[in-house]
């Protein structure tokens, strides 16, 4: 008999449970906090974790969540969690100028999906918005969310891209992400802003992520494309906790940091694990490639220690959620994409 699925509120409470590292970080950081792009899939978790970590640390600092709030329920959820929602179109310089001055900034704004059909909008969101934000918060600590897609494919036999690996430009999305980093870096040099480029590879939770995509296909008896061959992932709660801790590691020039889990995984292996749980043989399609997007997170592991959720735990949780018919976000990751078009 399948377990009952968790609802959205229960999932967010699970994801936003602050780690000891996150609590220690907010205890050491003076001033208030702001999450820009709070309406996105990781924004609510980050803002809520900040609030819970501050409460655990006995601090009364404010946490602001900034978004256009196209989903009104996101605003209500933030208010319920003690986060102060601020409606703002970050592409509007006049609106950005009115935001309160905050010392600690988590920059999660950006656009990925829909890039191929509207590249102009992606360039605005991923390069023009950073220019406005970097100038507004020139005196703040800023953790800038980026992606491992800025790297070229790395041989699957190796450890993956490291922070010193030169960036590449495969597709509009990766190009705009490099642009975002370059724009922030320009203003860091101009104003002396302390920043950190948070190059994240595949955050997963119960409603979204590579595990959900693979698990859905195995459960439905649909093919899993294994051409990409290898990949990395990290529990979204661990990724958000590391983003909070990264506020202690901002620097000028900006620090670059790969953030993902400790393991290099194969799509075949993960599909087969789901197949064992669901009692069916996964259907695999494609020929595994010799190179793929994957990163070495050794430096972030050294800074922050081990993750709280193992691969086995994440697969089991996602499998339970899928079998119970739990709610999904309906946003495929397109993990099989190799041409940079999202």
N, C-alpha and C positions, 0 to 999 in steps of 0.2 A: 504494500500500500504506500502511495507517495505521500511525502510530508506536505503539510500546508505551505504555500509559498509566502514569502515575506512581502509586506506592502512597501510602498515607496518610503514612508516615514521610518519603518523598521530598517530598511536597507541603508538609508542615510545615517541613522544612528549607528549602525554597524560600521559603515565606512568612515565616519567622522570621530570614532573613538580615538582620542589623542594618545600617542605613544609617550613614553617617558622622555624621549628626546625632544618631542614637540613641546611638552610642558616645560622642560628645562630651558628651551630656547626662548619662549615668551617670557619666562622669568628673568632672563638676562637682557632682553631687548626693551629699551625704554620707548615710550610713545605709543601712539595708536596704530591701527592696522587697516589696510584697504585691499580688497580683492577686486581687481578690474576684470570685467568679463565674468562676473559671478553667476550669470544665468546659464553658462555652459555646463557640460556634463561633469566637470571637475570643480567648478567654482563654488557650488553650494557646499560640497564636502570640505573644501579648503577653508571657507569662511566659518562654517559651523565648527570645524575642528579648532580653528583659532579661538573661537569664543569658549569652547569647552576647555581648551588648554589654559587660557587665561583664568577661567574660573578655578581650575584645579591648582593653578599657581597662586591664587589669591590676589590676582590683579584686576583692577577695574577699568583698564584701558578699553577704548571703543574699537569695534570691528565694523567697518563699512563695506557694504557689498554694492558694486556699481554695475549697472546693466541697463539696456533699453527696456528690459522686462516684457518681452513679447509673450512670455508665459506668466500671467498674473499669479499663478500658484507658487511660482518661485519666490516672489516677493513676500507672500504670506508665510511661506516656510521659513524664510530667513528671519522675519520678524518674530515668529514663534521660537526660534533658536536664540534670540537675543542679538542678532546681527542687524545693523541699521542699513536698510536698503536706500540707495540713491539712484534715481532714474537719470540716465545720461546717455546721449549718443556720443560715443568717444570719437566719432569722425567729425564732430562739430566743435570747432575750436572755442567758440563762445561758451558752450556747455562745459567743456573740459576746464576752462579757466575758472569756473565757479565752484569746482570741487574743493573740498577742504584740504588744507595742507596736512599731510600725513607722513610720518617718518618711515613706516614700513609698508612697502607696496609689493603685492603679488600680481604680476601681469599675466592674466590668462586669456586675454582677448585675442581673437584671431578667427580666420576662416580657412577651412579645409575642404569640406564636402561642397560640391557645386562649383569648384574651381574651374573644371574643364568647360562648363557651360557659361560661366561668367567670370573670366579671368580678370577683367577690369575691377570688379568689386573686390576680388581677393587681394589685388595689389593695393587698393585703398585701405582695406582692413589690416593688412599685414605689413604695410610700410608707412602709409600716411598717418594712421592712428598712432603707431609708435613714436613718430616725430612729435606729435602734439603732447603725448604722455611724457616723453623724455624731457621735454622743455618745461612742462608743468611741475614735474616732480624731480627737478634737477638736484635738490638737496636731500633726497630720500635714499633709502636702501631699496633696490629694485631687483626682484627675482623675475626674470623674463622667461616664460615658458617657450620652449622651442621643441625641436623634434630630431630624432635620429635620421630622418629622411634628408637632412642636409648633407649627410655623408654619401660617398659612392657605395656601391655594393662591395662587400668584403668577401674574400674566399670563405666558404662554409667550413673549411678545415681549420681556419684560424680562430682567434679569440674575438674578432670583430673590430669595429672602428674604435679608436681611442681618441681622447680629447685633442690630440695633436694631429690627427688625420685631416688632411686638407678637405674642405667642403667641396661638394659637387652640385650640379644644377640639373637634375633629372626631372623635367616637367615644371609647370607653372607654380605648383604648390611649394615644392622644395626651393625654387628660386625666390619666391616671396618670403619664405622663412629665413633664408640667408639674408634677404633684404631687411627683414625685421631686426635680425642681430646686428647688421651693419649700421642701421639707423640708430639703434640704442647705443652702439659702441661709439659712433660719431659724437653723440651728445655727452657720453661719459667722458670722452677726451676733452670736449669743449668746456664742460662744467665741473669736471672732477667727480661726477656721480659714481657711487659704488654700486656695481651690478653683478649679476650672475646669470649666465645663459644656461638654462635648465633643459638639456637635451633629453627628452623623455621618449622612451620606446614602449609603447603599448600598455597603457594602464587598463586594467580589467576590473569589472565588478559583476554583479549578478544579472544586470539588465543590458549590459553593453560590453563589447570587447572581443578580442580574437577567440577566447574560449567560448563565448556565447555563439559566435558565428560557426565555429567548428562543431560544437555540441549540437546546435540546431540541425545541422546538415546530417550528422550521424544519426540522430534520433529520427529524422524524417526519411532516412534512407536515401539521401541525396549525395552526390559526389562531393568530396573535399579536394580542392585543387592543391596539390603539394609541390607545385613548381617552385615556389619561393624557397622551399626546403627548410630553412632554419629561421628562427625569430627569437625575440626576447619578450618578456612581459613582467609586470609588477602589479600587485594588488593596489587598487586606487587609493585605499587608505594609507598604505605605505608611501606611495608617491606624494600624496598631499602632506604627510608628516615630514618627509624629506624636504619638500618645498618650504615648509615653515622653518626647518632647521637651516636651510640655505641662507636665510636672512643673516645668519651669523658669519657667513663665508663670502659675502659680497666683497668686491675689491675693485680697484682701478689700476690698470685696465681690467675690464670685466673678466671674471673667472668663468671658464667653460667647464661644465660638468655633465657627464653621461649619467642618466638615472634610469635604471631598469633592474630586473631581478638578477640573481647570481648565475642563472643557468642559460646556456644556449640550447634551445629546444628544437626538435624537428616536428613539422606538421604531421608526419606519419605517426610519430610516437604519441602525440596528443590525441589524434583521431582514434588510435587504437585503444588508448586509455578510456575514452568515452565509449568506444564500442564494448569494452569489457563491462563497464557499468550498465550500459543499456541492453546488454545481451544480444548484440548484433555486430556483424562484421562490417566495418566502415568501407565505403566505396571510395577508392582513391583515384584521382585523375591527374594527368600531367606527369612530366618527368622532372625529378628534383634537379634544380640548377646547381652549378658549382659556386655561385656567388649570390649573396642576398644582403638585404639591410639587416645588420645586427651589430650590437655595440658591446663593448667591454665596460662594465660598471665598477671596475675594481676600485677606482678612486672614491666613488660615493660609498661603497661598502666600507672602505677604510675610515671614512669620515663618520658614517652613521651606524655602522654595524649591520647585523643581519636583518633581513625583512621579517615581518611578523607572520606572513602567510606563505606556506610552502605551495609548490605546484599541486601536490596531491590534495591539499586542503581546498585550493581554489577550484580544481576540477570537480571535486565532490560537491562543493556548494553550488556551483553552476549547474551540475547535473541534477541535483535535487530541485533547483528552481525551475529548470526546464521541464522536468517530469511532472511537476506540480502545476504546470501551466502558468507560471508566474509572469507578471508584466515585463515586457521588454521595451527598450527605447526605440526600436525600429530603425536603428542607424548602423547599417553594416560598416565594418572597418575597411573593407576592400583590401584585406591583408594579402590577397593574391596579386594585387596590382604591381606590375614591374616597369611600367612606362611613366610613372609619376602623374598619371591622370586620375584625379579624384572627383 
